Amino acid sequence: MLVLDALGQFLRPEVLFGVAVDGLAKAALYVMIASGLTLIFGLMGVLNFAHGSLTMIGAYLGGLFLVTTVTDGAGFWTRMALFLVAAVVVVALLSALGAALEVGLIRPLYDRPPIYQILLTFGITLVLDELARIVVIFYGLQPISDWQAALGTKPSAFAQPVEVLGLSIRGLALFEILFGVLTVAAVWAFLTRTRYGLVVRAGSEDPEMTAALGINVRRVFTTVFALGAGLAGLAGLLLMWDQNWGASVPLASETLLPAFVVVIIGGLGTFRGTVVAALIVGLTDAVMTWWFINAVNFSGLPEMTVFLILVGMLIVRPQGIFGVAEVGGH
């Protein structure tokens, strides 16, 4: 009877609308994180296990910038401008870090078996996580609740509840959806409407022929790796403001796992598949979270359901929704 009551409540229009908004917000965050993984693997064939650490660093850098610059008396447009400045700073810094990692560490291993790249990127994430932990403790940035308390006293212009169609929803959810849509549109336009995007797609299909045409494929690799790192940092900036996440060293693993789930469900190396899979995972997570809170006493229900989808996909279609047998041309 309890389940039937919960189902009746779940089917109410206002509840469905709220769950859909939360699901789209989660999908937006997932697609921002997973897009970098997709671009890097699609072109370079590198499974970047350090991607979650880049998201975590972006959360700390963005959070530090905003907490120190947003004042209690700041107006709407001032806060919005500071957020956009933070976004530019985080993307620039993380892109530079990603380019440095690709040139200095990953590039020498392109001609070796994939296990070398996997072990290297896994080692990089261990190093980055420990360095972040040292810096956080040394400079007294812990506990994380202090940061979230600061965010509470200095609320962003988009973190307050807003009314849409007479329903109150999280303003941050709308902002996350907006950034997710802009990310999808920007990456799609870059890959399909620019000359450099054409070079990227050519390099992923046939790097030898692309190089024979006089194109510096290694430079393209560096650019794509930097772009993926920048997108991860931007997602981290949004996660910093989200009370469900916040900035913490474990954020690296907490974001890497669902990002890999999205990439595998969508198909390794396909951006279209990443977008579709992010929608599936985000909406499923939101629905199961609602049921966990209101009807089912099992905290692992959302994660379990997402991984059941992953297991089913691996059994029915191992290459993913839009995946192909082989990606990563070199």
C-alpha angles and dihedrals in degrees: 000000000000091000092051091050091049090048091052090051092046092054093056109116095236092051093047090049093051093047091048092052092049090047093051090048091053090045089052092054092046093050092049092053097039095046090071091051090049095050093047095047095039093056105025104026089230120141098211108207089176091068094096091052090055089054090051092050090050090053092052095044094046093043092049091050094049098042091052097044107036108085128196092250096047114127129227097268093042091055091045092050092049091050092052090048089051090050092053093046094048094047091048095048095044092046089053091048091048092050091049092051092049095048098040104037116009102041095067090058101054093102094049128084116284092251089072092057092045092052092045096051090044089053090048092055091051091051095045092047093051092045089051091049091051093049093045093051096040094052094041097244089143137126098054090211087072089062092047090048088053090050088051092055091042102040119190120243090251103039096082123093114268132193120242118178088346093305125115115230136162111281090211090059090059090048091050090050090050092052091045092053091047090049093051092046093047095048092044091050091046093052098041108025105040133071092232090052088055089053090050092052092045090051091052092051101042117357093175094057091042090054090046088059089062099262118139098233093181090058089051089052091053092049093050093047090050091049092051092049091049092053090050090052092049090053089050090055090057092045090055090065094044112096089209091063119014126168116306138135092248087059086085094067094033091061099034095061098055090041091058090046090054093047093049094046092048094043128266112277099007117114094195090055091050092055093048093044092049089056091049094047095042095050093043091050091050094049094047091045090056091050091048092052097043109027118004123062097213119106094196095058098105094047093044092052093049091051091047087058088050092050091048091050092050090052098044101032113007094184092059132243097306099008128127131213096260133020133169105064105212 
